[in-house]
Amino acid sequence: MNADKPYVELLMSSPNPHTSFLSLSQTIWNLQDLNTCAKKNALQKVVEAYEEICQNMNR
């Protein structure tokens, strides 16, 4: 897995990256072990990965 973009590779390995994006985002948001700042940081990385995937799909 690419250490620089683990979420891109994770989402791309899924048969449906769109559903995986939603599921992963919901899972992060529901985690009790993370504070709000950590959740926002993780969610931002997932969103950036999803945006990259969508841009690549539209090419």
The 8 nearest C-alpha neighbors of each residue, nearest first, counted from 0:
[[1, 2, 5, 8, 4, 9, 3, 6],
 [0, 2, 3, 4, 5, 8, 7, 6],
 [3, 1, 4, 5, 0, 6, 8, 7],
 [4, 2, 1, 5, 0, 6, 7, 8],
 [5, 3, 7, 1, 6, 2, 8, 48],
 [4, 6, 8, 7, 1, 2, 9, 3],
 [7, 5, 9, 8, 4, 48, 45, 10],
 [8, 6, 48, 10, 4, 9, 5, 11],
 [7, 9, 11, 5, 6, 10, 12, 4],
 [10, 8, 6, 12, 7, 11, 5, 13],
 [9, 11, 16, 7, 12, 13, 8, 6],
 [12, 10, 8, 13, 9, 16, 7, 52],
 [13, 11, 9, 10, 8, 14, 16, 15],
 [12, 14, 15, 11, 10, 16, 19, 9],
 [15, 13, 16, 12, 11, 10, 19, 18],
 [14, 16, 13, 17, 18, 19, 10, 11],
 [17, 15, 19, 10, 13, 18, 11, 20],
 [18, 16, 20, 19, 15, 21, 49, 10],
 [17, 19, 21, 20, 16, 15, 22, 23],
 [18, 20, 16, 22, 17, 21, 23, 10],
 [21, 19, 17, 23, 18, 22, 16, 24],
 [22, 20, 18, 24, 19, 23, 25, 17],
 [21, 23, 19, 25, 24, 20, 26, 18],
 [22, 24, 26, 20, 25, 21, 19, 27],
 [25, 23, 21, 27, 26, 22, 20, 28],
 [24, 26, 28, 22, 23, 27, 29, 21],
 [27, 25, 23, 29, 24, 28, 22, 30],
 [28, 26, 24, 30, 25, 29, 23, 38],
 [27, 29, 25, 26, 30, 24, 38, 42],
 [28, 30, 26, 27, 25, 31, 24, 33],
 [31, 29, 27, 32, 28, 33, 26, 38],
 [30, 32, 33, 29, 34, 28, 27, 35],
 [31, 33, 30, 34, 29, 38, 37, 27],
 [34, 32, 31, 37, 30, 38, 35, 36],
 [33, 35, 37, 36, 38, 32, 31, 30],
 [34, 36, 38, 37, 39, 33, 28, 40],
 [35, 37, 39, 38, 34, 40, 33, 41],
 [36, 38, 40, 34, 39, 35, 33, 41],
 [39, 37, 35, 41, 36, 40, 42, 33],
 [38, 40, 42, 36, 37, 41, 43, 35],
 [41, 39, 37, 43, 38, 42, 36, 44],
 [42, 40, 38, 44, 43, 39, 37, 45],
 [41, 43, 45, 39, 44, 40, 38, 46],
 [44, 42, 46, 40, 41, 45, 39, 47],
 [43, 45, 47, 41, 42, 46, 48, 40],
 [44, 46, 42, 48, 43, 47, 6, 49],
 [45, 47, 49, 43, 48, 44, 50, 42],
 [48, 46, 44, 50, 49, 45, 43, 51],
 [49, 47, 7, 45, 51, 46, 50, 6],
 [48, 50, 46, 52, 51, 47, 45, 53],
 [51, 49, 53, 47, 52, 48, 46, 54],
 [52, 50, 48, 54, 49, 53, 55, 47],
 [51, 53, 49, 55, 50, 54, 56, 48],
 [52, 54, 56, 50, 55, 51, 49, 57],
 [55, 53, 51, 57, 56, 52, 50, 58],
 [54, 56, 52, 53, 58, 57, 51, 50],
 [57, 55, 53, 54, 58, 52, 51, 50],
 [56, 58, 54, 55, 53, 52, 51, 50],
 [57, 55, 56, 54, 53, 52, 51, 50]]
